[in-house]
Amino acid sequence: MTRLLFVCMGNICRSPIAEGIVRERLRARRLSDWITTDSAGTHDYHVGKAPDRRAQRLMAGEGIDISDLRARQVDGFDFEFFDAILAMDEGNYEWLRAEAPSAQRHRIRPMLSYARTPGVDWVPDPYFGGESGFRRVHELIDDAANGLIDAVQTRSTGD
C-alpha cells in the first residue's frame, strides 16, 4: 500500500482538488486498492470544513465529487504514515520540510515536480480569486496527476 498526502495552506482549495483528481484517476486505473490518498493543510484555518464551494463546483463539473472531504491540519504522524507528501506551493513545501523529522524529509516533494509540462513550479492559491484561478489550479494538478501515479506505480513494481 502506498499512501499519498496532498498539502496546501487551509486544505479547502488546492489539496482537495488534488486529492479528488488523483483519487478518481486511481479508481479509473483500478489502483485504489494499492494507492490511497488524503489531504491536509499546514494551518488550522478551516479544520472540519468541506472544500471551498468553488472547488466543489469545479470538480463536480468534471464528474468528481469532493464534498465528502473535510479539512484537517498536518500532524506529526503524517510524516511517518505517508509515503509521499505533495506540497502545492513553496511556502507549504518549506513549512513541511521544517516540521518533518530529518529522516522523513525525502518524502516531501512539490506536486508539480510530476507535471509533464515544464515551466510552472508551484500551484497558485486561488482562494482570493475567481473561477479562473480554480480552473488554473485544476489544469496544473491535472497535468501532474498522471506523472505522479506513474512514478508511484513504477516505484512499487520496479518497472
MARBAMI-334598 format. One line per field, with one value per residue: residue number from 0; residue in three letters; y, z, x negated of N, C-alpha, C, O, CB in turn. Coordinates in Angstrom, 2 decimals, decimal comma. Glycine has a CB too. Example, Ala and Ser with C-alpha at 12.3 -4.5 7.8 and 13.67 -1.06 7.14 Angstrom:
// residues 2
nr: (0:1)
rest: (ALA:SER)
nY: (-5,69:-2,25)
nZ: (7,80:7,08)
nX: (-13,19:-12,85)
caY: (-4,50:-1,06)
caZ: (7,80:7,14)
caX: (-12,30:-13,67)
cY: (-3,30:0,03)
cZ: (7,80:7,87)
cX: (-13,20:-12,90)
oY: (-3,32:1,14)
oZ: (8,46:8,04)
oX: (-14,24:-13,41)
cbY: (-4,47:-0,60)
cbZ: (9,05:5,72)
cbX: (-11,31:-14,08)
This chain:
// residues 159
nr: (0:1:2:3:4:5:6:7:8:9:10:11:12:13:14:15:16:17:18:19:20:21:22:23:24:25:26:27:28:29:30:31:32:33:34:35:36:37:38:39:40:41:42:43:44:45:46:47:48:49:50:51:52:53:54:55:56:57:58:59:60:61:62:63:64:65:66:67:68:69:70:71:72:73:74:75:76:77:78:79:80:81:82:83:84:85:86:87:88:89:90:91:92:93:94:95:96:97:98:99:100:101:102:103:104:105:106:107:108:109:110:111:112:113:114:115:116:117:118:119:120:121:122:123:124:125:126:127:128:129:130:131:132:133:134:135:136:137:138:139:140:141:142:143:144:145:146:147:148:149:150:151:152:153:154:155:156:157:158)
rest: (MET:THR:ARG:LEU:LEU:PHE:VAL:CYS:MET:GLY:ASN:ILE:CYS:ARG:SER:PRO:ILE:ALA:GLU:GLY:ILE:VAL:ARG:GLU:ARG:LEU:ARG:ALA:ARG:ARG:LEU:SER:ASP:TRP:ILE:THR:THR:ASP:SER:ALA:GLY:THR:HIS:ASP:TYR:HIS:VAL:GLY:LYS:ALA:PRO:ASP:ARG:ARG:ALA:GLN:ARG:LEU:MET:ALA:GLY:GLU:GLY:ILE:ASP:ILE:SER:ASP:LEU:ARG:ALA:ARG:GLN:VAL:ASP:GLY:PHE:ASP:PHE:GLU:PHE:PHE:ASP:ALA:ILE:LEU:ALA:MET:ASP:GLU:GLY:ASN:TYR:GLU:TRP:LEU:ARG:ALA:GLU:ALA:PRO:SER:ALA:GLN:ARG:HIS:ARG:ILE:ARG:PRO:MET:LEU:SER:TYR:ALA:ARG:THR:PRO:GLY:VAL:ASP:TRP:VAL:PRO:ASP:PRO:TYR:PHE:GLY:GLY:GLU:SER:GLY:PHE:ARG:ARG:VAL:HIS:GLU:LEU:ILE:ASP:ASP:ALA:ALA:ASN:GLY:LEU:ILE:ASP:ALA:VAL:GLN:THR:ARG:SER:THR:GLY:ASP)
nY: (-1,18:2,14:5,41:8,61:12,06:15,16:18,56:21,83:25,24:25,76:23,55:23,51:24,20:23,80:21,31:19,53:19,48:18,28:15,80:14,82:14,64:12,81:10,62:9,89:9,21:7,02:5,27:4,90:3,67:1,34:1,16:1,79:0,03:-0,24:2,20:4,94:8,01:11,23:14,47:17,58:20,56:23,09:24,93:25,71:26,94:26,13:23,73:20,80:21,70:21,53:21,28:24,37:26,02:26,76:25,11:22,63:22,91:23,20:20,70:18,97:19,57:18,20:15,70:14,68:14,11:15,88:16,49:14,98:15,29:16,65:19,40:19,26:19,58:19,17:16,76:15,43:12,64:12,26:12,52:10,16:8,23:8,65:7,90:9,60:13,09:15,71:18,92:21,97:24,58:26,78:27,97:26,22:23,90:24,51:24,86:22,25:20,84:22,00:21,17:18,41:15,35:14,84:12,39:11,88:13,79:13,34:12,41:14,52:16,45:18,80:19,10:19,72:18,75:16,46:17,12:17,07:19,10:21,47:24,47:25,72:25,86:25,80:25,49:27,96:29,80:29,85:31,05:33,80:34,68:34,39:32,18:31,51:31,21:28,87:27,09:27,19:26,06:23,47:22,67:22,64:20,73:18,54:18,03:17,10:14,83:12,26:11,79:11,60:9,30:7,39:7,42:6,48:3,96:2,79:2,83:1,10:-1,31:-1,68:-1,45)
nZ: (0,00:-0,92:0,30:-0,23:0,45:0,04:0,25:1,15:2,16:3,75:3,30:1,78:-0,86:-3,01:-2,19:-1,72:-4,33:-5,67:-4,33:-5,09:-7,94:-8,24:-6,76:-8,34:-10,72:-9,84:-9,22:-11,80:-13,04:-11,70:-9,31:-6,71:-4,56:-3,97:-3,82:-1,80:-0,84:0,78:2,23:3,55:5,53:6,15:8,02:10,53:9,78:8,62:9,71:9,76:7,93:4,78:1,38:-0,38:-1,90:-4,56:-5,45:-5,12:-6,95:-9,40:-9,55:-9,53:-12,00:-13,52:-13,03:-10,60:-7,24:-4,40:-2,05:0,25:1,57:4,32:5,89:7,47:9,69:9,08:10,94:13,24:12,95:10,27:8,82:9,27:8,45:5,74:2,45:0,41:0,37:-0,92:-1,77:-2,45:-2,86:-2,58:-0,01:1,67:1,14:2,25:4,94:5,56:5,28:7,32:9,57:9,44:10,59:10,15:8,94:7,43:5,50:2,83:1,73:1,02:-1,59:-4,31:-5,74:-8,45:-9,44:-10,75:-13,05:-16,54:-18,30:-18,48:-16,70:-14,76:-11,35:-8,96:-7,46:-7,68:-5,13:-5,20:-3,59:-2,98:-5,42:-8,53:-10,44:-12,58:-11,47:-10,00:-12,09:-13,30:-11,29:-11,32:-13,94:-13,71:-11,65:-12,76:-14,90:-13,53:-12,20:-13,56:-14,02:-11,39:-10,48:-12,26:-11,50:-8,85:-9,31:-10,83:-8,97:-7,09:-8,46:-9,67:-12,35)
nX: (-0,84:-0,62:-0,75:0,52:0,23:1,71:0,92:1,83:2,35:4,81:6,37:8,74:8,97:6,74:5,42:7,66:8,68:6,53:6,48:9,01:8,78:6,61:7,56:9,78:8,47:6,98:9,05:10,14:8,00:7,88:6,39:6,89:6,87:4,22:3,00:3,52:5,19:5,04:5,64:4,38:3,86:1,38:2,03:4,52:6,91:9,40:10,28:12,21:14,07:15,83:14,55:13,88:16,65:16,36:14,32:15,57:17,68:16,30:14,98:17,19:18,22:16,43:17,16:16,37:16,72:16,03:17,15:17,23:14,86:12,98:11,46:8,30:5,51:2,03:0,24:-2,23:-2,24:-1,64:-4,04:-5,35:-3,49:-2,65:-3,79:-4,47:-4,48:-2,89:-3,45:-1,76:-2,67:-5,55:-5,82:-4,36:-5,73:-8,26:-7,46:-6,59:-9,01:-10,48:-9,07:-9,09:-10,61:-14,10:-14,73:-12,50:-12,17:-12,73:-10,42:-8,84:-7,69:-7,38:-4,17:-3,96:-6,32:-5,90:-4,65:-3,99:-4,25:-6,62:-7,72:-6,10:-6,39:-4,96:-1,69:0,64:2,44:5,87:7,76:8,49:9,24:11,08:13,27:11,60:9,08:9,37:9,83:7,31:5,71:6,78:5,99:3,16:2,72:4,02:2,30:0,06:0,98:1,14:-1,58:-2,51:-1,09:-2,09:-4,81:-4,65:-3,58:-5,64:-7,73:-6,67:-6,37:-8,77:-9,15)
caY: (0,00:3,43:6,45:9,94:13,18:16,42:19,60:23,26:26,00:25,57:22,26:23,63:24,52:23,05:19,90:18,68:19,30:17,26:14,50:14,39:14,24:11,59:9,56:9,46:8,52:5,72:4,44:4,58:2,77:0,18:1,17:2,26:-0,94:-0,20:3,57:5,70:9,46:12,08:15,84:18,31:21,91:23,43:25,80:25,18:27,90:25,58:22,35:20,27:22,25:20,94:22,11:25,61:25,74:26,91:23,87:21,57:23,13:22,88:19,26:18,35:19,74:17,17:14,40:14,24:14,62:16,03:17,02:14,15:15,63:17,64:19,98:18,93:20,12:18,20:16,49:14,69:11,28:12,25:12,36:8,73:7,40:8,80:7,58:10,80:14,26:16,58:20,32:22,75:25,79:26,87:28,24:24,99:22,97:24,88:24,56:20,80:20,43:22,47:20,40:16,96:14,79:14,80:11,09:11,80:14,92:12,86:12,10:15,77:16,89:19,68:18,38:19,94:18,06:15,35:17,66:16,74:20,36:22,26:25,91:26,21:25,04:25,78:25,66:29,20:29,74:30,54:31,39:35,18:34,99:33,93:30,85:31,23:30,73:27,46:26,32:27,10:25,06:22,17:22,36:22,32:19,47:17,52:17,72:16,37:13,63:11,01:11,62:11,12:7,91:6,58:7,33:5,61:2,60:2,32:2,59:-0,06:-2,56:-1,77:-1,40)
caZ: (0,00:-0,98:0,83:-0,74:1,17:-0,68:1,27:0,85:3,40:4,57:2,95:1,24:-2,29:-3,85:-1,82:-2,02:-5,79:-6,00:-3,84:-5,94:-9,26:-8,13:-6,31:-9,50:-11,64:-9,25:-9,41:-13,22:-13,40:-10,80:-8,40:-5,40:-3,52:-3,73:-3,58:-1,14:-0,80:1,83:2,08:4,82:5,43:7,11:9,01:11,06:9,50:8,17:10,18:9,83:6,89:3,43:0,42:-0,87:-2,82:-5,93:-5,75:-5,27:-8,21:-10,50:-9,60:-9,92:-13,45:-14,09:-12,63:-9,41:-6,02:-3,28:-0,93:1,43:2,21:5,39:6,14:8,69:9,71:9,11:12,28:13,25:12,47:8,80:8,28:9,38:7,82:4,29:1,65:-0,36:0,82:-2,08:-1,42:-3,56:-3,14:-1,93:1,42:2,34:0,99:3,26:6,24:5,74:5,47:8,64:10,60:9,30:11,10:9,05:8,26:6,59:4,56:1,45:1,28:0,67:-2,95:-4,92:-6,59:-9,87:-9,89:-11,57:-14,23:-17,85:-18,97:-17,63:-16,70:-13,55:-10,25:-7,82:-7,71:-7,01:-4,25:-5,85:-2,58:-3,07:-6,81:-9,08:-11,02:-13,47:-10,63:-9,69:-13,33:-13,48:-10,31:-11,87:-15,09:-13,23:-10,91:-13,73:-15,64:-12,67:-11,61:-14,21:-13,75:-10,01:-10,40:-12,99:-10,67:-7,72:-9,85:-11,21:-7,72:-6,42:-9,22:-10,14:-13,82)
caX: (0,00:-1,31:0,12:0,18:0,85:1,64:0,91:1,82:2,39:6,00:6,99:10,10:8,94:5,80:5,18:8,81:8,74:5,53:6,95:10,12:8,29:5,80:8,46:10,56:7,55:6,66:10,23:10,25:6,89:8,02:5,24:7,33:6,53:2,78:2,56:4,58:4,96:5,59:5,16:4,29:3,34:0,33:2,65:5,79:7,97:10,67:10,40:13,57:14,94:15,81:13,80:14,47:17,75:15,87:13,58:16,56:18,41:15,38:14,77:18,46:18,29:15,55:17,70:15,65:17,33:15,10:17,93:17,01:13,59:13,03:10,15:7,58:4,15:0,93:-0,30:-3,49:-2,01:-1,62:-5,39:-5,68:-2,48:-2,54:-4,98:-4,77:-3,76:-2,96:-3,19:-1,22:-3,45:-6,85:-5,67:-3,94:-6,86:-9,26:-6,87:-6,64:-10,42:-10,90:-8,37:-9,33:-11,86:-15,07:-14,67:-11,30:-12,11:-12,81:-9,06:-8,17:-8,02:-6,38:-3,21:-4,23:-7,54:-5,43:-3,98:-4,58:-4,50:-7,52:-7,57:-5,47:-6,89:-4,06:-0,26:1,04:3,60:6,99:8,77:8,96:9,55:12,35:13,37:10,46:7,98:9,65:9,59:5,85:5,27:7,18:5,13:1,81:2,76:4,38:1,08:-0,87:1,59:0,71:-3,01:-2,62:-0,63:-3,07:-6,02:-4,34:-3,44:-6,97:-8,47:-6,07:-6,56:-10,14:-9,18)
cY: (1,24:4,50:7,82:11,00:14,46:17,55:21,00:24,00:25,66:24,29:22,40:23,93:23,55:21,59:19,03:18,46:18,22:15,88:13,96:13,89:12,91:10,41:9,00:8,71:7,14:4,76:3,98:3,58:1,52:0,03:1,57:1,29:-0,88:1,18:4,32:7,17:10,09:13,49:16,52:19,71:22,15:24,32:25,26:26,07:27,28:24,15:21,96:20,75:21,50:21,82:23,35:25,29:25,87:25,68:22,72:21,69:22,78:21,37:18,52:18,45:18,74:15,77:13,83:14,91:14,67:16,52:16,21:14,51:16,70:18,10:19,50:19,52:18,97:18,01:15,62:13,27:11,20:12,00:10,90:7,87:7,45:8,56:8,78:11,93:15,33:17,99:21,10:23,98:25,83:27,10:26,99:23,92:23,24:24,59:23,07:20,33:20,86:21,64:18,92:16,53:14,63:13,49:10,97:12,89:14,48:12,55:13,33:16,24:17,92:18,86:18,52:19,38:16,86:15,82:17,29:17,99:21,22:23,75:26,50:25,28:24,84:26,02:26,93:29,01:30,52:31,17:32,80:35,60:34,45:32,52:30,51:30,73:29,27:26,58:26,14:26,06:23,65:21,75:21,90:20,96:18,31:17,08:16,85:15,01:12,33:10,74:11,09:9,65:6,98:6,37:6,38:4,16:2,01:1,97:1,32:-1,37:-2,75:-1,77:-0,18)
cZ: (0,00:-0,57:0,39:0,06:0,37:0,32:0,65:2,18:4,28:4,32:2,52:-0,26:-3,06:-3,47:-1,98:-3,53:-6,20:-5,54:-4,72:-7,29:-9,17:-7,69:-7,48:-10,51:-11,13:-9,43:-10,86:-13,66:-12,52:-9,87:-6,98:-4,26:-3,14:-3,41:-2,96:-1,05:0,44:1,53:3,44:4,53:6,45:8,23:9,40:10,78:9,27:8,65:10,32:8,74:5,57:2,51:0,00:-1,93:-4,28:-6,37:-5,97:-6,60:-9,42:-10,66:-10,00:-11,43:-14,19:-13,73:-11,39:-8,18:-4,91:-2,02:0,35:2,19:3,28:5,70:7,48:8,58:9,75:10,56:12,15:12,72:10,95:8,20:8,32:8,52:6,30:3,59:0,82:0,14:-0,25:-1,74:-2,65:-3,88:-2,28:-0,43:2,20:2,24:2,08:4,67:6,53:6,01:6,83:9,76:10,58:10,00:9,92:8,28:7,33:5,53:3,11:0,87:0,77:-0,69:-3,41:-5,81:-8,05:-10,34:-10,76:-12,84:-15,50:-18,64:-18,06:-17,63:-15,48:-12,42:-9,12:-8,24:-6,95:-6,18:-4,89:-4,88:-2,75:-4,49:-7,23:-9,64:-11,89:-12,68:-10,27:-10,92:-13,57:-12,53:-10,83:-13,02:-14,64:-12,53:-11,84:-14,53:-14,82:-12,20:-12,25:-13,99:-12,35:-9,91:-11,11:-12,16:-9,50:-8,18:-10,20:-9,98:-7,04:-7,12:-9,69:-11,64:-14,31)
cX: (-0,88:-0,31:-0,38:0,94:0,62:1,81:0,91:1,95:3,60:6,77:8,45:10,11:8,03:5,64:6,42:9,00:7,75:5,98:8,07:9,67:7,54:6,67:9,28:9,68:7,19:7,83:10,33:9,17:6,87:6,80:5,62:7,02:5,05:2,25:3,74:4,19:5,58:5,09:5,20:3,77:2,25:0,87:4,03:6,99:9,35:10,93:11,88:14,51:14,78:14,96:14,60:15,54:17,32:15,09:14,56:17,31:17,56:15,22:16,04:18,66:17,43:16,03:17,02:16,26:16,30:15,83:17,74:15,74:13,80:11,61:9,59:6,18:3,15:0,51:-1,55:-3,37:-2,08:-3,00:-5,84:-4,77:-2,49:-3,88:-5,42:-3,88:-3,98:-2,52:-2,74:-2,06:-4,71:-6,75:-5,29:-5,01:-7,91:-8,75:-6,97:-8,06:-10,94:-10,29:-8,70:-10,62:-12,83:-15,02:-13,47:-11,22:-12,13:-11,42:-8,32:-8,66:-6,99:-5,45:-3,57:-5,57:-7,18:-4,73:-4,73:-4,91:-5,38:-7,15:-6,91:-5,88:-5,88:-2,62:0,18:2,31:4,75:7,99:9,34:9,30:10,90:12,26:12,15:9,25:8,15:9,44:8,10:5,26:5,58:6,27:3,74:1,77:3,09:3,15:0,13:-0,33:1,12:-0,77:-3,26:-2,24:-1,61:-4,34:-5,80:-4,24:-4,79:-7,80:-7,98:-6,37:-7,98:-10,25:-9,92)
oY: (1,36:4,52:8,16:10,86:14,81:17,52:21,31:23,41:25,30:23,98:21,55:23,91:22,60:20,71:17,87:17,39:17,34:14,91:12,78:12,85:11,99:9,30:7,79:7,71:6,18:3,59:2,80:2,75:0,72:-1,06:1,67:1,71:-1,42:1,32:4,35:7,53:9,55:13,68:16,11:20,00:21,48:24,44:24,45:25,97:27,84:23,44:22,69:20,26:20,92:22,98:23,36:24,40:25,16:25,25:21,92:20,69:22,13:20,84:17,55:17,54:18,47:14,77:12,62:16,14:13,64:16,92:16,70:14,08:17,54:17,29:19,35:19,92:17,94:18,97:15,14:12,76:10,19:11,33:10,48:6,88:6,42:8,97:8,94:11,75:15,79:18,22:20,92:24,39:25,02:26,51:26,74:23,12:22,31:24,12:22,67:19,50:20,16:21,42:18,25:17,27:14,32:13,49:10,06:12,89:15,18:12,43:13,20:16,40:17,90:18,01:17,55:19,51:16,29:14,99:17,21:17,96:21,65:24,21:27,67:24,06:23,84:26,68:26,97:28,17:31,72:31,77:32,98:36,77:34,10:31,78:29,36:29,93:28,52:25,46:25,07:25,27:22,76:20,61:20,90:20,14:17,23:15,89:15,97:14,14:11,40:9,60:10,23:8,85:5,89:5,26:5,56:3,25:0,85:0,95:0,55:-2,41:-3,86:-2,05:0,02)
oZ: (0,83:-1,04:0,61:0,32:0,05:1,15:-0,23:3,23:5,45:5,04:2,83:-0,87:-3,68:-4,33:-2,35:-3,95:-6,99:-6,29:-5,05:-7,76:-9,94:-8,21:-7,60:-11,08:-11,90:-9,75:-11,13:-14,54:-12,60:-9,68:-6,12:-3,11:-2,10:-2,80:-3,53:-1,17:1,05:0,68:4,34:3,43:7,48:9,28:8,68:11,48:9,69:8,05:10,92:8,63:5,30:2,84:0,04:-2,75:-5,15:-7,52:-6,90:-7,28:-10,35:-11,76:-10,75:-12,06:-15,37:-14,08:-11,15:-8,09:-4,51:-1,05:1,44:3,32:3,16:5,77:8,46:7,50:10,37:11,33:11,06:12,11:10,40:7,17:7,49:7,93:5,63:4,07:0,55:0,31:-0,47:-1,45:-3,75:-5,03:-1,38:0,34:3,27:3,16:2,74:5,52:7,62:6,90:7,44:10,79:11,61:10,00:8,80:7,07:6,51:4,72:2,24:-0,34:0,14:-0,93:-2,95:-6,57:-8,81:-11,51:-11,44:-13,62:-15,52:-19,55:-16,99:-18,47:-15,18:-12,52:-8,41:-9,24:-5,73:-6,49:-5,11:-5,32:-2,66:-4,73:-6,40:-9,37:-11,93:-13,19:-10,23:-10,81:-14,01:-12,93:-10,78:-13,07:-15,12:-12,80:-11,72:-14,80:-15,37:-11,83:-11,54:-13,78:-12,15:-9,33:-10,61:-12,12:-9,19:-7,53:-9,90:-9,95:-6,48:-6,49:-10,07:-12,17:-15,52)
oX: (-1,78:0,83:-1,54:2,13:-0,52:2,72:0,11:1,68:3,42:7,72:9,28:11,18:8,50:5,72:6,28:9,43:8,09:5,87:8,09:10,12:7,82:6,50:9,45:10,11:7,12:7,63:10,58:9,40:5,94:6,26:4,74:6,93:4,65:1,19:4,83:3,01:6,50:4,23:5,92:3,30:2,19:0,25:4,62:8,01:10,36:11,73:12,68:15,63:13,73:14,68:15,83:15,35:17,84:15,19:14,40:17,54:18,03:15,31:15,98:19,19:17,67:15,39:17,08:16,30:15,75:15,19:18,05:15,55:14,69:10,68:10,31:5,74:3,39:0,43:-1,87:-4,31:-2,51:-3,12:-6,64:-5,21:-2,35:-4,94:-6,61:-2,67:-5,10:-1,35:-3,27:-2,14:-4,90:-7,50:-5,83:-5,18:-8,37:-9,51:-7,38:-8,28:-11,75:-10,93:-8,60:-11,60:-12,40:-15,26:-13,42:-10,29:-11,61:-11,27:-7,27:-9,86:-5,84:-5,92:-3,51:-5,92:-8,04:-4,26:-5,96:-5,73:-4,94:-6,37:-7,13:-5,73:-5,93:-2,36:0,11:3,15:4,62:8,97:10,55:9,60:11,74:11,32:11,72:8,47:7,18:8,94:7,66:4,40:4,73:5,83:3,22:0,89:2,52:2,98:-0,54:-1,11:0,75:-1,17:-4,12:-2,97:-1,91:-4,88:-6,67:-4,75:-5,05:-8,48:-8,77:-6,58:-8,37:-11,33:-10,04)
cbY: (0,00:3,71:6,37:10,06:13,31:16,50:19,43:23,65:27,47:26,70:21,32:24,73:25,96:23,70:19,83:19,30:20,64:17,61:14,61:15,51:15,33:11,80:10,08:10,66:9,36:5,87:5,21:5,85:3,51:-1,10:2,11:2,53:-2,35:-0,73:4,26:5,13:10,11:11,59:16,62:17,58:22,93:24,15:27,23:24,97:28,71:25,61:22,18:20,61:23,74:20,79:21,29:26,55:26,69:28,17:23,54:21,61:24,60:23,54:18,75:19,01:21,13:17,37:13,43:14,56:13,74:17,00:17,05:12,70:16,13:17,07:21,51:17,39:21,06:18,68:15,81:14,64:10,77:13,57:13,23:8,29:7,81:10,19:6,39:10,56:14,74:16,03:20,97:23,16:27,05:27,97:29,31:24,48:23,10:26,37:25,03:20,08:21,02:23,94:20,58:16,57:13,41:15,02:9,97:11,87:15,87:11,62:11,48:16,86:15,69:20,81:18,89:21,41:17,61:14,48:19,18:15,84:21,10:22,09:26,31:26,29:25,66:26,82:24,39:30,31:30,30:29,59:31,26:36,11:34,44:34,88:30,74:32,48:31,57:27,29:27,02:28,47:25,29:22,21:23,59:23,41:19,54:18,04:19,01:17,20:13,73:11,07:12,93:11,96:7,77:7,24:8,72:6,05:2,62:3,38:3,79:0,12:-2,57:-2,99:-1,41)
cbZ: (1,22:-2,40:2,37:-2,24:2,61:-1,81:2,19:-0,15:3,09:4,38:4,12:1,98:-2,51:-3,80:-0,37:-1,44:-6,53:-5,34:-2,39:-6,12:-9,86:-7,13:-5,19:-10,17:-11,85:-7,75:-9,01:-14,05:-13,28:-11,64:-8,92:-5,43:-3,98:-4,93:-4,90:0,26:-2,06:3,28:1,04:5,84:5,62:6,39:8,46:12,54:8,29:6,67:11,53:11,13:6,68:2,85:-0,82:-1,46:-2,55:-6,05:-4,61:-4,10:-8,30:-10,26:-8,25:-9,17:-13,82:-13,61:-13,76:-9,52:-5,61:-3,65:-1,29:1,04:1,16:6,66:6,12:8,92:10,92:8,24:13,19:14,62:12,96:8,28:9,04:10,83:8,32:3,95:0,74:-1,88:2,26:-3,22:-0,80:-3,26:-2,90:-2,55:1,64:1,74:-0,43:3,13:6,30:4,50:4,36:8,82:10,43:7,81:11,82:9,58:9,30:7,47:4,82:1,37:2,42:1,75:-3,94:-5,74:-6,35:-10,16:-8,68:-10,76:-14,13:-18,65:-19,32:-18,10:-17,87:-13,69:-9,69:-6,79:-7,26:-8,04:-2,83:-6,74:-1,20:-2,50:-7,71:-10,15:-11,85:-14,27:-9,36:-9,15:-14,54:-13,26:-8,93:-12,35:-16,00:-12,27:-9,77:-14,68:-16,05:-11,47:-11,72:-15,71:-13,94:-9,08:-11,01:-14,33:-10,15:-7,03:-11,09:-12,05:-6,77:-6,32:-10,42:-9,61:-14,38)
cbX: (0,95:-1,90:0,21:0,52:0,28:2,74:-0,29:2,99:2,40:6,90:6,90:10,85:8,47:4,46:4,69:10,06:8,43:4,18:7,41:11,09:7,37:4,63:9,40:11,23:6,26:6,31:11,49:10,15:5,55:8,20:4,19:8,81:6,88:2,06:2,07:4,87:5,53:5,17:6,01:3,37:4,46:-0,83:2,77:5,66:7,60:10,72:9,67:14,15:14,65:17,27:13,44:13,38:18,92:14,99:12,60:17,56:18,87:14,02:14,27:19,65:17,88:14,10:17,57:14,13:18,54:13,96:19,39:16,97:12,58:13,71:10,22:7,51:3,95:-0,28:0,76:-4,03:-0,66:-1,07:-6,37:-5,59:-1,13:-2,03:-4,71:-4,57:-4,26:-2,12:-4,44:0,18:-2,60:-7,65:-4,64:-2,64:-7,50:-9,64:-5,40:-6,08:-11,31:-10,53:-6,90:-9,39:-11,62:-16,46:-14,63:-10,06:-13,26:-13,69:-8,27:-8,42:-8,07:-7,06:-1,79:-4,20:-8,40:-4,49:-3,83:-3,64:-3,17:-8,97:-6,81:-3,90:-8,12:-4,48:0,57:1,25:3,27:7,71:8,16:7,93:8,49:12,82:14,64:10,09:7,88:11,09:10,24:5,18:5,95:8,64:5,00:1,31:3,78:5,46:0,38:-1,22:3,09:0,99:-3,75:-1,74:0,78:-3,43:-6,43:-3,02:-2,54:-7,70:-8,33:-4,59:-5,64:-10,78:-7,78)
